[in-house]
Amino acid sequence: MSPASPLPERLSPEQTAAIRDLCEKMGIELLILFGSFVTGGMHPRSDVDVAVQMPRGATAPKLDLIFELGGIFEPLDIDLVVLGPETDPLLLHEIFFKGILLYEKEKDLFQMGKLRAWKLYLDSAPLRRQREEYFRNYRKNLALKLKLQSNDLPIFSVQTLSRTQRSSWIDYIANHRGGTAYHLPQWNEVIRKTYGHSCHYLFAGKPDSEQDRPNLAALSPSESPVEKPINPPPDSISSAANAFPANPTTGVLALVHMRHPVFGKRLVSLPFLDLSGILADDQETEQRLICEAVHLGQKLGVDCIELRQTEPFKTVQTASAASTDDAPASFSLHLENHSAAPLHVAAGTQKVRMLLELPDSSEKLMSSFKSKLRSQIRKPLKEGCSARIGGVELLKDFYEIFLVNMRDLGSPVHSPRLMRQVLTEFQDQARVVVVSRNSTPLAAGIVVGFQNTLYNPWASSLKEYGHLSPNMLLYWTMLEYACEKGYKAFDFGRSTPGEGTYRFKEQWGARPSPLYWYTLSLNGKKTAQPLNDKSKFDKAITYWQKLPVPLTRWIGPLIRRHISL
């Protein structure tokens, strides 16, 4: 190994040796460390940026490399770049001129790469100057246009809500007919604090007066709003969010930025949840929020945007007026003030949320059930099972059940920090329910209350105790709790019509309500329908089901954080 410069102090001799062994095993020619790990700009959630060069014609086993490097740099995640003819010249320049060489198979390979990077950097200079001039004209023209259209609906974008903004957001959700617990800003905080994904809050509002409108002169050149050319780059008016308050709020959209070299880059509203998406007062606000989300996605370089709605977009219905479907499987969407090229949109409508209207007492609810269901509820009680409702003190019992159940289902498990953060953020509005027998936890769930509805994002039971029907007592306890607390509805979560979980929830009296999961493609490619047939994952599911539980406890959260479902 021939290092180009001294290794950073935080790279141990053991790591250096492991890197050398890995490169020799995989046939890697160059391995270069770059980014914040080298520059000293790391924070606790930073990735380790690694570039590798393979022999000409060889294919890099990207997944294997990420897994192996992840073990070397644990607990940090790996962002891997495989060098090739299509590597961006600016990225090549950063890698070879600011990076640190950790492995070189043959002498002078690094220097040859450095010369190539410098040549490509010089060759691309005219294009960079042209692009900079393009952006300057773009900003100048739109600044003039904004002065002529000062009554346009302003869109605000922030990554952290102030106390006033948070209060305004929650008030809007509480008073909107489509507002749910999953629209609350607490979920973004849960996700950010658990997995480190960055969050973006977009909200629309009408300025009260002239001083509430954007102050264009106060914006820096990189933040200035710009006019739309034929194919506009991301609009950056939203970066001036704090310059003028949205009052009153007319629409909101929370987004989480997920990025991974294998799973891709996307904005999701919201990952790990059944729904969230846009809430808006009217079609104009809805479309402006979609436009701003697209601009943000372009700025961040994401491949797509996922919006999980409980109703079809008014914008979509207008765009597909010629169709007999409210939400066609896929279509092209033309957005005003966006670009000449339409967006390709895929709409997933295969899933529903199961909602049960509740009476004013648990006695009335029990009496409404069929005798067979009442018998199934009583069975675990006769078998000596009992239920407890509590907080963080029950979280360990919940997670041990959840961990095994996810392994049995063939799905990577969430980090226990996610549930702990839910209990922290929602406090008394979030409860843990555990069903046990002889001090052995058999089934467990988590509920979160908001307004008139109690939501159940997670529930699990151990299949080896299925003959005791602990799941029936679990759901009855959650429903009984909902009635006692005065909730008017219980949200069982999403299901696929006709499948087992759908029939299970239906027997309690729950009725399906459609979910509309939209995927907006930003890379010019047609996006597959969301929530489509999962048969392509059958092999991975079968493999995961065979893993020992202790291994899934460790590796599951590392994978699950990047899966938006």
N, C-alpha and C positions, 0 to 999 in steps of 0.2 A: 504494500500500500504506500502511495506517495502523496502525502498531504500537501496541498498548495499553500497552506498557512496553518499556524498553530490551531489546534482544536479548541473549541470553547471549554471553559473549565467545567461546565456542568455535564460534559460527556465523559463517562468513566472509562478506564481501561477495559473493563468487562464489556461495555457497550461497543468499544472500538473493535475488540476481538470478535464479537458476535457479528458485527457488520462485515468484517473481512470474510468470515466463514460463510455468511449468507451470500455474498457476492460471488465467491468461488463456486458455491453450490449451484447458484442460479445462472451462472455464466454472464454476470453483469460486467460491462466494461468500465463504466463510470458511475459513482454514486456521490451526489453533491447535496449538501445541506444548505438551505437558503431560507429567506423569510425572517420572521420575528425571532426564531430560535437563535439566529446568527446575529441579528442587529440588536438584540437585547430588549426588544419591544414586546416580549411575551407577557401574557396575563394567564390566570389559572385555567381559562377555557381555550387557550390558543392551540392550534394544530401544529404539528411538526411538518414543515414543508421539505419534501425530499424529491430530488430529480435523479432518474436513472437512465443510462444509455445502454441499450442492448446491441449485440452484434448485428450487422446489416442482414436483414431478412428474418431475424429471429423475432418471435412474438413474446412480449413480456407477460408472464403470468401475474396479472395485476392483483387479483384477489389474494393469491398466495403471498405476494410481496407485501401487501398492506397488512396481512395477518402477521407475517414474520416480523416486519418492522414495528408493528404495534406491540409485539412482545418485548422488543428491545427498548422502545421508548415509553413503555407503560408508566403511568396511566394516560399519557397523551395520545390523541388521535393522529393519524397519518394522513396528510394530503399529498398524494403521489402524482408526479409528473413524469411521463415516459417521453424522453426526448426523441424527436423525429423531424421529418421534413416539414410537417405542418405546425410545429411549435411556434408560437407567436414571437417575433423578433424582440419585442420589449421584454418578454418573459425570459428568453434566452440570454439577453444582456444582463438581467438581474441575476440569473443563476450563475453565469460564468464570471461576472465581475464583482458580485457582492456575496456569492456563496462560498462555502468551505468544502474543499475536496476531501471526501472521507475514504474513497477507494479508487484506484486507477490500475486497471489490469495490465496495461503496457505503458511504458514511458512516453511522454509527450501527447498522449491522447487528450488530456485536459487542455493543453496549450493549443492543439489543433481545433478543439471545440471552441476555445476562446476566440481564436482568429475568425472562425466561421460566424460566431455570434456577433463580433464587431463588424464584419462585412455586411451581414444582414441588417444590423442596426443602422449603418450608414445608408444602405440601399433604401431603407424605409423612411428616411428623413423627409423626402419631399411629400410623401403621403401624410406624415404626421403634421407637417406645416399646413398642408391643405385642409386637414381635419380641424386644426386649431382655428384657421381662418373661417371655416364653415361654422363652427360653434360661436365665434365672435359675432358674425353676421346674424346668426340665428337668435342669439340673445338680444341683440340690438333691435331687430325687427319685432320681436314679440313684446319687448318692453313698450314699444310704441303702440302696438295693438292693444295691450292691456290698458293703456291710458284711454283708449277710445272705447273700451268695453269694461269700464270700471265696475259695472253692475253685475258682472259675471259671478256665479256662485264660487266662493273661495273654498279650496280644499286645504286642510291642515294635516301635516304629517310630523309625528314625534316618535321617538323611541322610548321615552320615559314620560309618563303622565305626571303633571304636577298635581297637587292636592285638589285644586280647583277643577282641572281638566278631568281628573278621575271622578269627582263628584258629578260633574256635568255628564260624563259618559254613563255612569250608573243610573242617573235620573232619566236619561233618554231611553236606556234599555228598559227600565221599569215601567215607563209610560208608553212604550211602543207595543202594539198588539202582537208583534212577532218576537218580542224580547224573551230570551231564555237565560238560564244560568250559564250556558256555554258562550254567551256574548259578553259576560262580565270580564273586566280586565284582570281579575285574580288569576284566570287560567293562563294568561300570557306570563304572569309572574311565576306561576307554578312551573311552566315549561322552561322559562329562562333560567330559573334558579336550579332546576334539576339537570338539564342537559346543556345549558349554555347557548341555546339558539337565540339569536337576536330577534326582537319584536318590533313591530311597526304599527302605530295607531293612526289610522286615517279618519278624519271626521270633517263633515261638511257643515257650513253655517253661513248665515247671511250677516254681513257687518251691520252694526247698529248705526254707524255714522262714518264720515270721511276718515276720521282718525283711526277707525278700526280696519281700514283697507290696507292692502300691502304697500309698504314703503319701499318702492323700487330702488331709491337712492341708497337705502340702508343696506342693500344686499351686496355681498362681495361678488367679484366677477364670476367665481365658480358657482355662486348661488343664484345669480340673477335669472329671472324668468326669461324665456326665449320664445320666439314665434315659431310656428309650425311650418317647416318647408315641406317638400313633397313626401319625404320619409323622415319625420322628426326624431331626434334622439330623445332620451327621457327628459320630461319637463321637470325642472328643479324648483318650481315655485313653492312646492311643499316644504322645502328646507327653511322657509321663512315662517314656519308655523307659529313660532312664539311672538312674531311681530304684530299679530292681530288675533284677538280671541274670537272663536266661533260662538256667536250668541244671537239667536238661539241655534242649537244643534239641529240639523235636518237629516243627518245620516252618519253612520259609523261603519268602519271595517277594521278589524284587527287581523294582522298577518304575522306569521312566524317564518323566518328565513332559515331554511334547511339546506345544507350543502354537504356533499360527499362525493369523492372521485368516482365511486361506483354507482351509488343511488341517485346521483345527479343533484342539481341545484333547483330549488323551487320555493315559492311563497305559498303558504298554506293557511287557510282560515277554517278551522284550526286543526293542527295535527293531533292525533290520539283521541279525538272527540267525534261524535256523530254529526255534529252540525255547528255552525257559527255563521260565517259569511257576512254579507251586507244586510244592514237594516237601513231603510231609507223612507222618507216621507213621500217621494214621488219618483217618476221615471227619470226626470232630469238629474236628480241627486244620485240615483242609482248609477246612471251612465257616467257621471263625473267621477264617482268613486271607482268604477271599473277602469276608466281612463287613467286615473292617478295610480291605481295598482299596477297597471301595465307599464306606466312610465317608471315606477319604482322598480319593477321587475327588470326592465331594460337596464336601468342604472346599476342594478346588482348583478346583472348577467345571468339571470335564472333561465331555465329551459321552459318552465311553465308556471302557471298560477292555479291553485286549486281552491275553489270557493264552495263551501258546503252549505246549501240553502234548504229551508223548509218550504219555500214557494219558488215557482219558476220566475226567472227574471222578467220584468216587464220589457226590458230592452230586448231580450231574447224572443219574447212573444211577438214583438213588433217586427223583429228581423225575420221571423219565420211565419209571417201572417199567411203566406200561401200554403203552409203545411197544415194538416189536420191535427198534428200533435202540438201540445203546449210546450213540450220540451223534447225536440227531436234528438236522436242519438248523437248526431254530429252535424255541424253546419258552419258557415262562415258568418262572421259578425263584423259589420262596418261600424266603427265608432267615430263620432264627430270629434274634431280636435285631436285625433290620434294619428292616423296615417292613411295614405292612399291604399295600402295593402290591407285586406281584411284579415281578421284573426280567425284561426281555426279553433273551434270550440267542440269539445266532446262532453256530452251530458250523460251521467250515470243515474238511472232512475230505478235500478233493480232493488234498492234497499228501502225499507220503511222504518219509521220509529213507531213503537207500540205504546199507545197511551190509554190509560184507564181512568175514567171519571170516577171520583170517590164520593160516597155519601157522607153525611155529617157524623157518622159513628162507625166504629169497627164492627159492632153488632149487626148493623144493617148490611154491611159489606159481606160478612160471613153468611148471613141468611140469604143473600142473593146468589151464593154459589150452589152448584149442583151437589147432590149428596156425595157423589164419588170424590169430588174435590175436597169437600169438608173431611171426608174419611182420610184422604191422603195427608191433609194438614195435621190431623190428630195422630196419625201413625207414629211419627218420630217422637211425639210426646209420650206415647205409650211405651216406646222403646228406651225411654230414659234420657232423651235429648232435651236440652234447654237452650234458650237464646239469651244473649246479652247485648245491650246497646251501650256504646261508650265512645271514647276518643282514642288518643294516641296509645293508651295502655293496651288496646286490643289490636294494634297495628301489626305486631309480630305474628299473632295468630292468623290474621288475615293474609299476610304475605306468604307464610309457609304453605297455606292452601293454594293461594294464587299461583305460586311458583310451580308446584306440582301439576296443577291443572293446565297451565300454559305449556308445560313440557308435554303433557299427554295430548294436547291439541296440536302440537307441532309448531308452536309459535314462540319466538323469543320473548322473554318476560321483561316488563318494565323494571327500572330501578326502584327500590323501596323508597328512595328519596321523593319520587313523584307523589306517592300517596301521603307521605309525611308533609310535603309542601301543601297539598290540598287541605289537610287538616289545619295547617298553620294559617293559610290564607283565608279560608272560609270560617275558621273557628267553630262556633256553636252551630253554624248552618250545615256542617259536615259531620256525619256520624259513621261509626263502624259497627256492623252487626255481625256477631259470631254465634254459630250454633255448635254446641259441644255435647259430648257424651262421656261421662266419667273423666272429665278434664281434658279430653282429646278433641281438639277443634276439627269439625267435619265439613263445615260450609261457612262462607263469610261473604259480606258485601259492603260496599261503601255507598252512602247516599248523600246528596247535596241538595239543600232546599233553596228555592228562590221564588218570591211572589207566592202564587197559589199552587206551585208544582214541586214535587219531590222527585229528584233525578237519581237514577241508579247507573252510574258509569261502569262499575265493575262488580261482578258477582262470580263466585267459584265454589265448587264442592269437590270432594275427593270421591272418585268413581268407585273406589274399593268399598266405600260405605253407602253406595247407592241403594242397597236393599233396605236401609233405614230411612230413606227419603228425607235426609236433612235439608235438601234444597227446598222442599215444600214449606218446612218450618221457617227457613230463612226468608223466603218471599212473603210469607204471611206476616212475619214479624215486621218487615219493612213496610208492608201495607197498613198494618195495625198502627205503627208509629206515625205514618202519614195522616191517618184519620185522627189520631189523638192530637196531633199538632195543628189540625185545621187545614191541611192541604186539600185542594179540590181535584188534583190529578196526580197520577204516578206515571213517570216515564220509565218504561222497562228498557229503553235503549233500542238499537237498531237490529233488524233481522231481515232475512230474505224470505219472502212469501213462499209458503209451502214447505220450508225446511223445519227441522226439529225445534229449534229455539222459537220459531214463529208460532208453532202449534202450542208449545209450552206456555208462552205468554198469552196466547189467545184464549186458553182455557180459564184464565183469571178474569176474562171479560175485556181485555185490552183490544183496541181497534187500531188498524194501521193508518199512519199518516205519511204521505210520500216524502222522500228525501231527494233533493236534486243536487248531485255533486258535479259541478262544472270544472273542466280542465281547459284553461286557455293556453294554447301553445304560443310561445314567444320565439321559438327557434326556426319557424317556417315549416316544421314538420307536422303532419297530421298526428294528433294524439289519440291513443287508444281510449276507448270508453273507460271511465273510472269504474271501479268495482266490477270489472268484467270477470269472466270465468277464471277461477284460480287454478285450473288444472295444470298450468305451467309450473306451479309451485309444489305439485304433488311430491316430487322427489325430495325437495328440501324439507317438506313437512314430515315425510316418512323418516328421513335421516334424523331430524331433530327429535322425533319421538323416541329414538333409540339412545339418545345421549343420557348420561347419568345426571340426575338432578343437580348435584353440586357443581358440575361443569356449566349447566345452563344458568345457574345462579350468578356465575362470574361473567360468562361471555354474553348472556342474553341481553343485559342492558347496553352493552357496547354496540350491539346490532340494532336493538329496538329503538334507540334514540334517533336513528336515521330512517325508520319506517313510519310514514305519516299516518297509516291506518290506525 
